[in-house]
Amino acid sequence: MQTYAYGFPRIGKHREYKTTLESFWNDTITAEEFYSQLLDIDADRCKQYARVDHFPRGEMTLFDPILDMAYMLGVYSFQDCRSYYEHCRGKNALPLKKYFNTNYHYLQPTLKKAEFAFSWDKIRFFKAEDSPLISLPGPYTFLSLCETEASIETYAEAVADAYAEIFTAYPHATFHIEEPGLCTDMSPKEEVAFSRIYTRLTPFLSRLHLITYYERPNKIVYTFPFKALGIDFIRGHEAVAHLSKIPEETTLIAGVSDSLHVWKSDTHREGSLMQRIRASYTGTILLSNAAPLFHLPYSLSGEDNPVILQECAFACEKMDELSTLWNKAETSAGQHKNTSLNTVEELHSSPRNRSPYTERKKKQVQLPLFPTTTIGSFPQDREVRRMRAQYRKGTLSPAEYKNFIAQKIENTIQFQEEIGLDVLVHGEFERSDMVEFFAENMEGILQTKQGWIISYGSRGYRPPLIAGKIQRKNNAPMTVAEVSYAQGCTEKPVKGMLTGPATILAWSFVSPHISSATAAMEIGQALKDEIEDYKKAGIQIVQVDEPAFKEGAPLRKEKEEAYYLWATEAFRRATDVSDTIQIHTHMCYSDFVGIMPWIDALDADVISVEATRAGFQILDAFRAYGYTREVGIGLWDIHSKEAPEAEALEKNLTAIEENIPVEQIWINPDCGLKTRKQEEIKLPLQRLTALADRCRKDAQNSHQR
């Protein structure tokens, strides 16, 4: 049985990709050095594929494959490596969106006219022109991920013709075409678009490996005779029932290795699955990863935790597994034990201790109209990272590190007071990552040494591994000391800052032997204990961030309710505290259409959301739903180092006021400030507080009239 792999991480064994991009952005390497280093990173990637029989080339990117495709199709153009990044960073940056239900983000192009042409040759740029198998995002998925001025099907023939140009330019190559968009609930117009595209590409179907993942594909895919069809049988196991519909000449690329978690393959589960696949399909079968390998860390080398070394497999090891999976399946097939410990009905049962919003609001801290705040984190410079590294290595004593953090907190509180913010934060200088920090302070969660994954561009994170029962270590407070110290530095309220259950789960690898619902409820209880300790310390406002609330939901609507029930209930458990505590939450990179009832069910007093890159489209969801709690629509895109103009901020706030009552509006940036430099945040925050002051005066004058 031959093997097939794709999507191997570009981050590099030692995060060389991050270092290379940021060195180029900071002008510490030349464009020639930058290009050479990227090619070296790609060469190393391809060496790792020696573990399998088949793999595509051309997967490397300067930032994001979807943006690459926009350049290839002539949607945008660039002159050199530096101008490529004008759509990634700065005032012309495209909206940053979640890639389906994962923590990878793509840059969203905007399509106006249905005009495409093969323009930038990325294949030749990355030296993949001689490869027998070349990777590209699929035309349907590309269209479905873009912001379009017209209905998606109106672009179908034009985009197909541009892809045909690419295929024609490389007549001897087979193309690995990724179409995860087929695994969503497609509308009739979307099905028409897919059908028009591949009908137009009929002369090339015998050279296309159409790859789907994250769920079962739409049945329309079986009507086309592709050279090969890739299916994710881990999260789309229902597709086994439709294998008889695949044309006989089509090779089945069977995604049977779970590349969305790091645990070794369960030979009982995969064995039973592969026996069902073989019984249902008599044609040629290649064994593959079920989704792109870039969702996994590079390799286990560098890890020293015996549990991780014994029970886990990263990208390299997942490919090694493929060659042995089929043989193990011959002798290990059996029923996979269902280890879920709770039903949805059991989870969604406990009564709420908090009073209704309108009652408890009267008991909470009183603030002026248009209250101002930030999302939580403040810039972490080299000194912060250096001191943290020294502390972890033991070359800096706990007392020295504590004093350093205390000084950073004092400076940050003073800075915020000088700016004139109403609700302050302590800056989160003790935290390297919003999930990693809590993983380090909870039992039942493991940490890797080198388990880095790209979130977008050069941004990486290290997902923890949820392996057991979760609770605070020794039931000790995790964050109270720093927040209460900050509160002691000011008369203004300081927010306690926590990461919510759904986000911790979404950005972790959960053992397949642990119910996600159970883990979420355990995290919720640990956070509730933390909030109770906040109250004892005199903290009046607590923010429970849930940027991944929507991300964790399944792609198919039929499977959404079970997820949202436990994700909502876990948040409610965490925040089921005294009426006097004002509960905030923060979300970003989300399209809220269709999930507003769940947002409402969280029962948070204040929600802040990212909005700027998407042109404040999120306002439509809040207006249409009639949301009655307080909302902070992010006015400043912190992903851009450009300071927003005062006129632009005022224009954006006017749009917000047209959709949300003024008594519900907060003024804040759209995300945390951790990745910005200190000198980049002063002017934008000053403009936000000045805007709030003007709005209050206007409201007062209007009231007096």
Secondary structure, DSSP 4 states (H G I P E B T S, - for coil): --EE-----SS-TT-HHHHHHHHHHTTSS-HHHHHHHHHHHHHHHHHHGGGSSB--B----SS-HHHHHHHHTTSS--SSHHHHGGGTSSTTPPPEEE-TTSS-EEE--EE-SS-----S-HHHHTT-TT-SEEEEE-HHHHHHHSEESS-GGGGHHHHHHHHHHHHHHSTT-EEEEE-GGGGS---HHHHHHHHHHHHHTGGGGGGEEEE--SSPPPGGGGGS--SEEEEETTT-GGGGGGGGGS-TTSEEEEEEE-TTS-BPP-HHHHHHHHHHHHHH--S-EEEEESS-GGGS-S-STT---HHHHHHB--HHHHHHHHHHHHHHHHHH--PPP------HHHHTTPPP-SPPHHHHGGGSPP--SS-B---SB----HHHHHHHHHHHHTSS-HHHHHHHHHHHHHHHHHHHHHHT-SSB--B-TT-SSTTHHHHHTEEEEE--SS--EEEETTEEE---EEEEEEEEGGG--SSHHHHHHHHTT-SS-BEEEEE-HHHHHHTSEE-TTS-HHHHHHHHHHHHHHHHHHHHHTT--EEEEE-TTTTTTS-SSGGGHHHHHHHHHHHHHHHT---TTSEEEEEE-S---TTTHHHHHHT--SEEEE--GGGTTTHHHHHHHHT--SEEEE--S-TTSSSPPPHHHHHHHHHHHHTTS-GGGEEB--SS--TTS-HHHHHHHHHHHHHHHHHHHHHHHHHHH-
